[in-house]
Amino acid sequence: MNSSASALSPAQKRPYIVVLVLAILVNIAGIGIKYFTDDPSLYSMLARTMAQTNNFTDIIYHGKDWLDKPHFPFWMAALSFKVFGIGTIAYKLPALLFFLMSVLYTYKLARKFYDLETSLIAILILLTAQHVLMSNTDVRAEPYIMGLLMGAVYHFYKVKERFSFIDILLASLFTGCAVMTKGIYLLIPIGAAIIGDYLFKKDLKSLFHWKWLLAFILVCVFTLPEIYTLYIQFDLHPEKVVFGKTGISGIHWFLWDSQFGRFNNNSFIRNTHGSIFFFLHTLLWAFAPWMLLFYYALIRHIGKMIKGVKLPEYITISGSVIMLLIFSVSKFQLPFYTNILFPFFAIITAGFVREVFSSNKNLFFTIAQYSVVGLLIIAVVALHFVFAPERLNVFLPLCILLTGVGLYLYKNTASRQRTLFLLTCCTGLWVNAYLMSVVYPTLLIYKGDVHAAEYINEYHPGVEVIATFNVPNAFEFYTHQPVTFMGLDDAAKHPNALILINDDQKAQLQKSNTPFKLVSTFDNYPNENMTLPFIIKAKRMITLNHFFLVRMSSTAK
C-alpha cells in the first residue's frame, strides 16, 4: 500500500489537512477550562506542592505522604508550573504536548506499513475519538501514556528492523517514563506489540537477540528515578502511616500493589464490582464516532489472521487486544482506561476505511456512518433545547460552521466515501466544540468550589480561609491564599476567618443558635457525571446543594 499509485494529489490532501487542523484546534481548545472533576484538581495540588517546595522526591497531600500514582505526570506538571506559573493552562499544557506526541507517532507507525492516506485516516480517527477529546479537557494521566506508549512501540519496531542505539535509547526512555506514569503493567502493551509481530510473522529466533536484553536493562535504568524516590519517601521510613498501616514499602507498592494488586483486587484499594463486558459497551460511546467501524474492522482483522492471510503488521492487534482483555477481567474499570489503546484502534480502523475507499463501495460503512452522524446531530440538538436553550447565540454559529464545512467537503473531496469519513470527523469535532463552549461552562456555573475560590480571590484577598468539610480540591487549588482544614468547632475560634461550610453544617449552626454572618452562597452540583435531572434545565435546581462562606461572629465585618 506504499506504492506511488496510492499517492494523494495536492487537491486530495487539502480536505484532510483542513480537517486535521480543525481537529488539533478542538483538542487543545479546552486547555483553559477550569476543573469540573476532582482528579485534575488533586493532581494539580500535588504538582503545585512539588513546585512550591522544590521537593520532587516526595508526593505530599495536605502535609501527609501520598501513595497512589507514580511521579512522572506530577514532575511534568510541576516543571510547567515553575516555567509558566501555577494555573489550569500550565497543568494541562505538558499533557497536551504528550498527546500530540501520540498523534505524531501514530502517524509514523501507520506510515511504516500503509500509505499516506491510511496514515492520515488513522490520526483523524484518533483526534476525533470522543473520550480522547474529553480527556484533553479533563486531563489525567492518559495523554502522557498515549504519547509515551506510541513512541516506545515505534522506536522498538525500528530496533526490530535494524539495530540503532538512538532508537533503542528513545524506546527505552519512553518505556521507563510510561512505567513512571502508571506502573509496570504498561510493559504489557509495549511488549505484546513487538513480541506479537515476531510471533505472527514466525520469526521466533529473533526474539532472543541480545538487543532485547539491552533494552530491558535500559528500561530498568530509566525507571530508577521512581524506585529511588519511593525508597527515600517510604522504604527508608517504615514508621510512616499509609493506608492506615505502618511498614508500607513504596517499591513493593509500585512493582505490585499499584497495578497487579488492583487487577487481582487484593491490594489496599479494592473494588467490589466490574463486568467483563464493561469496555465492550463503554467503547460504543468512548470511541465514537468510530466504534461500529472498529468492531467490524477488528473482527475482519482477526478473521484474516485465522485464515492465514498475511497482514502488513501485527503490532496493533497484539498491542491492543491483550491489554483490552486484561482491562476487561480486572475489577477496576473506568472509561478512560482504554484511551491508551486508541492509537492502535485507530490504525486498525483506518486500514478498513482505506479498503472502503479503494473499492469505492461498502454498504456497512455507509449505513453505519450516516447513522452515527445523524444520531450525534439529533442528540446535540435535543440536548441543547433541554440543557441550555438560552445559549442559542453559540449553538447557531456552530451549526452554521458544521454546514459550511460539510459543503466544502462535498465539493472538494474525491469520492462519496471520503466525504462521509471527513464529515464524520467534523461531526465528532462539532459535538465536542458544543461541549466545550456550552456544556462545560454551564456545568462550571454550578461548581461551588470553583466560584467560592474566585469570590475569595476577588473580594477577600489575604484573608484567612478555613474549610470545615471534604471540599473538592479545586477550591484549594484556585484559592490564592492557603486554605486550612479543621472541624467546625475549631473554626468557630477564628472569628476573622472566612469559613466554607455546607448545607448540613449551616443547619447545625442554626439548630444550635450559633451566631454567624453569611458572607456569600454558592450553588453546587455535587456529582462529576451529569444526571438526567441536571441535564434538564427545568429540574436542575433539585440536584444542587450549596456551599456557604461565613464568619463565626455576628459582628464580623
N, C-alpha and C positions, 0 to 999 in steps of 0.2 A: 504493500500500500504506500510505499515511499517513492513510487515511480513518478516520473515527471508528468505522466498522463493524468495524474490525480492532483496536479498543482492547481492552486486557485489563482485566477487572474486578479489584478488590482480591483476591478469592479466587483468581483465576487467577494473579495476580502472586506470591502468597505462596510457592508452591513454588520459583519462580525465585529469589526473594530468599533463601530458606533455602539453596539450593544455591550461590548466589553468595557468601554469607557463608562457607560451608564451603570453597569454592574459594579465596577470598582467604586464609583461615586456613592452609590447607595450603601455599599458595605461599610464605607468609612463615615457615612453621614451621621451615624449615631454616636460619634465619639464624644460629643458634648452633652448628651442626655444624662441627667443625674440618675443615681441608683434607685431602682424601684424593687429590687430584690436584695436579700441580705448578704449573700456570699460575696459579691464585689465590694460591698461596704466593709465586710470583715477583712478581706484580703488587702484592701486599701489601708485599713487600720494597722495591720501587721507590717506592711511595707513602710508606712509612714513612721512607725516606731523605729524601724531599722535606719531610715534616712535621718531621723532627728537625733538618734543616739549614736550613730556611726557604729552600731553593733550589728554586723552582718552574719554573726555566728548564731546568736540565739534568736528564736522566734518567740516574741513576748506579746501577750494579750492582757491588758488591764493589770500589768505588773506581774503576771504569772506565766510560767513556762507553758507553751502551746505545742502540742504534738498531734498533728492531723494531716499535714501535707508537707512534702519536701520543699526545699528552699528556692529553686531556680526562678519560678514566677515572681516571688517576693523580691529576689535580688534585682530582677529586671525592672520591676515597678519602683523599687527604692532608688535605683540609679536614675530612672526617669524623673522621680521627684527631686532628686539632687540637681538635675540639669534644668528642668522646666518649672519647678515649684510644685507644691502639693495641690492636687486637684483632679477632677474627673478625667480631663483630657490626658494629663500626664500618666494616669494609671492605665488608661486604655491604649495609649499610643504603642508601647512595645508589643502588646498582644496583637494589635492590628498589623504591625510590621511582620510578625511571625506568621500571621495568617496569609499575608501577601507572599511570603516566602513559600508557603504551601501551594499557592496558586502557581508560582513560578516552577516549582519542582514537579507539580502535577503535569504541567505543560511539557517540561523537559523529559519526564519519564514517558509520557504518551508519545512524544516525538521520536523516542528511541525505537518504537515498534510500529507506529502508524503514521499516516500522512498528516500534513499541516491542518487540514480541515478537521480531522478526528481530534487532534490535539486542541484546537480552538473550541470544538464542541465540548470536550471534557472540562476545560476550565470554565466555560459558561455555565455548564451544569453545576459545577462546584460553587461558583459565585452566586447562583440563584437558588440554591437549596434552602428551604425555609429555615431550618434550625441553624444553618451557618449564618444567615443574615441576622437572626435573633441573637445568636451568641456573640456576634461582633458589636452588638449594642449592650447586651447583658454579659459582660466579659468575665469569664472564669479562666480555667487553665487550658481549655480545649484549643484555642487558637495557637498557643505555644506548641502543644503536642502535634497538631497538624503540620506545622512547618518543620519541626524537628524530625518527625517520623518520615515525611516525604523526602526531606533532604538526606536522611540516613539511607533510606531504601535506594534512592537514585545513585548515590555515590558508592554504596556497596555493590550495586549492579555493575557499575563501571569497573570496580575492582574484580568482580566476577569475570568480566570480559577480558580485562588486561590489568595487571597489577600496576598501580600508581600510588606512590607514597602520599601525594596530596589527597587523592580520593579516599584512601583508607584512613587518613588523618581526619578529614572532614566528616566522613561517615561515622567514625568512632566518637568524634566530638559531639556530633548531633545526637547520637545514641546516648552518650553519657548525660547530656543535658536533658534529653527526654526522660531518662530514668530519674534525674533530679527534679523533674516536674511532677511526675505522677507515680513513680515506682518502677520496680524491675519487671512488672508484667508487660511493659512496653517493649521488652525484648521479644515478646511472642510475635506480634505482627511484623516486626522488622525481620526477625529470624525466619518466620514462616514464609515471608515473601521470597526471600533469597533461596532458602532450602527447597521450597515448593517448586521453584523454577528449575533447580537442579534435578529434582526427583522426576517431574513430569517430562523433562527433556532427556531423562535416562542417562544422566551424567553423574552417577553416584561417586565415581572415583575422585572427581574434582572437589567434592565436599571436604576431603581430608587434606587439602592443600595447606601448607604452612602459613599462608597469608591469613587464614581464618583464625589461627591461633594468635597471630599478631593482633588481629582485630579485637579478639576477646581481651587480650592484655591491655590494649589501648582503651577500650571501653571501661575496664576496671579502673585504669589510671584517671580517666576523665570523670569518673563517678566519685573519686576520693574526696573532693571537697564536701560532698554531702555526708559521707561517712565521718569525716573529721569533725564537722560542725555538730553532728548528733552525738559523737563521742564527748566533745567538750561540754555540750549543754546537759546531757543526760547520763551517759555511762560513767563519767567522772563524778557524778553526784547522785548516787543511788538513794540518798535521803530525800530527794525531791518527790513530791506527791503528784502523780499523773494518773488520770483515770481512777482517782480515789485510792491509788496504791503507791507504795514505795518500791524501789528496786527495779524500776522500769528501764530496760535497755532501749535507747533510741535506735541503735544499729539493728537490733533484732526486730524492732517495730518496722523499720524501713525495709528490711530484707524479707520480712514475712508477714507480720500482722497487718501492715497498711494495705496490702493488696490480697495476698492469698488467704490471709485470715478472714478478710471480708468475703472473698469468693466462697470460702468454706463456711462462712457465718459463725466462726468460733473465735473472733477477735474481741477486743474491748468494745468496739462499736458493732452492734448487730442489727439485723433487720428481720422482721417476722413474716414478711410477705414477699411475693415475687412469682411471676409466671414465666414459663419457658417461651410463651408466645408474646411476651411484652414488647420486644423490639420489632417483631414482625408487624404488629399493628401500629406501633409508635412510628415506624418509618413511613406509614401511609401519609402522615402529615409532616414529620420531621424532614423527609427527603422530597416533599412536594416542591415543585410540580412534576417530579420525575419518578415517583415511586412505582407507578404501573410499568413504565418502561424498564426500570431497573429490575423489578421482579421477572419480567419477561426476558430481559437480556441475560439475567443470571441463570434462569432455567435453560435457555438456549446454550449458554456457555458451558454449563455442566453437562448438558446433553451431548455436545460436541466432544467433550473430554471422554465421556463414557464410550462413544462410538470410535474413539481413537483418532479423531480429526486433529491434525497438528495445528496448534494455535501460535500466534506470534510471541506471546508471553503468557506466563502463568503466575506472574508476580501479584497481580491484582486479585485474582481469585484466591490464591494461597494466603495473602496477607490479610484479606478481609473476612473470609468465611470462617476460618478457625477462630478468630477473635470474636466474631459475631456469635458463634456457638458458645464460647466461654461466657460472654456477657449474658446470654440467654439462660444459662443454667445457674448463674450466680443469683443470690438473693438480693444483691444490691443492684437496683435497676433504676436509672434516671435517664430521661430522654436524651440529654446531651452527651451521654457516654459514647454513642456511636458516631458522633461528629468526626472523631479522629479517623474513621474508616471512609468518610465521604469521598476523599480523593480517589480511593480505589473504586468505590461505587461509580464515581463519575466516569472513569476511564472505561469500565465495563459497559456502562450505558452508552457512552459515546461510540464504542465500536458498533453496537447495534444501530444507532441512529445513522451512522455513516453508511451502513449497508442499505438502510432505507433510502438514503439519498442516491446511492448508486443504482438501485433498482427502480427508483422513481415511483414506487408504489408500495404500500403496506397498509392494509385495512386496519390492523390493530393500532398502529402508530397514529393514524388519522383519527380514529374514533376515540382513542384514549386521550390524546392531547386536546382535541376540540372539547371533549367532556370536561377535562381538568380546567382548561381556560374558562369555559363557561361557568363552571361551578365556583371558581375563585372570584370571578367578577360578580356573580349573583350574591355570593357570601359577603363580599365587602360592601356592596350596595345595601344589602339588608342590614349589615352591622351598622353602617353609617346612620341609617334613619332610626335605629333604636338606641344607639350608643351616644352619638354626638351630632344630632341633626343641625345644631346651631353652627357647626363648622363647615357649612356649605361653601364658604369662601376659600377653603383649602381643598375640599373634595372635588368641586367642579374643575378647577385648573388641573388637578391630577387626572381626571377623566379626559379632559381635552388633550393633555400631554400623551396619554396612552393611545388615544385615537390618532393623533398626529404621527406618533412613532409607528403605529400599525400601518398607516397609509404609506409611510416611507418604505417600510419593509416590503409591502405588497408590490410597490413599483420598482424596487431596486434589488430584489432577491431572485436568484436564477430559477428556482422551482417552488412549487406549492409546498412541498415538504419542508424545504429550508425556511420558507416564510412562517410556517406553522411552528417550527422549532424556535425560531427567534422571537416570534410572538409569545410563545410560552415563557421564554426567558423574561421578556418585558412585562408580562402579566405578573410573574413572581416578584419582580422588582417593584411594580406598581403596588402590589399588596403590601410590601414592606415599607414603601415610601408613605403609604397611608398610616401604617402602624407608627412610624417614626414622627410623622407630622401631626397626627390626631390622637391615636390611641395612647401611646406612651405619655405624651404631655398631659392628656386628660387623667390618666392613672396617677401621674405625679401630683396633680391638684389635690388628690386625696391621700397623700403620704404625709401624715402629720409630723413625722420625724424630720423630714427634709425642710418643711415650712417652719417648724419651730426653730431649727438651726438658723435659717435665713432671717427670721424675725429677730432673734437674739443678736445676730451679727449687725443688723441694720439699726436697731433701736436701743440695744443694751450692750455695746461693746465693752469688754473688760470687766463685766460683772461676774461674780462667782456663779457658776452654773452647777446644779445638782440634779441628777436623775435618780428616781426612787424605785424604778422597776426595770425590767429587762427590755429596755427600749431598743429598737433596731439600730444597728451600728451606724447607719447613715447619719443619725443625729449627732453622734460624737465626731464623726469624720468631717461633717460640714460645719460644725460649730467652731469658730475661730479660736475661742479660748478653751482651756482644759475643762473637761466635764468630770465631776466627782460622783461616784455611785455610793449611795448609802440608803438605809431604811428611812421610812417616813418619820419615825420618832426622832432619829438623829438629825434629819434635815430640818426639823422644827426648831433646832437650836441655832439655825443660821438665818436670822430674820432678814438680812440684807441680800440673801442669795435668791436667784431665780431658780425655782424648783419645778421640774417637769413631773407631773403626775398623770394618772389615767382615770377612767371613769370610776372604777372601784375605789380608788384612793380618795377621789373627791367625795364620793358618797360616804366614805368612812370619816372624813373630816367633818362633813355636815352633820352626820349622826352623832359625833362626839362633841359637837359645838365648838370645835377648834377654830379659832379666828384665823382667817387667811384672806389675802386680797387676790382676786383673779386678775391676772395681767393680760392673758390672751388665750383664746381657744382655737384648736386646730382639728378639723375633720380628719379622720384617718381610716383608710381601708386596710384592715389587718392582714390580708392574705397576699401571697405572691401571685397566685393564679387568679384570673378573673372568673368569678362565678356568674351564672346566668342573671341573678338579681342585680348584680353590679353592672353588667353589660346593659341591661335595660334601664335607661336613664330615669324613667318614672318610678322605678323601685330602688334606685341606687342608695338613697338615704338610709334605708333599713339595714344595709350591710355595713354601715360605718360605726366605729366607736370614736372616741375623742381623746386628745392629749390636751393638757392644760398647763400653762405656765402660771405659777402662783408665787406669792411671797407669804411667809408664815407669820404675818403680823398685820393686823387691820390698819395700822397707822403707817405702814411702809410706803415710801414714795417711789 
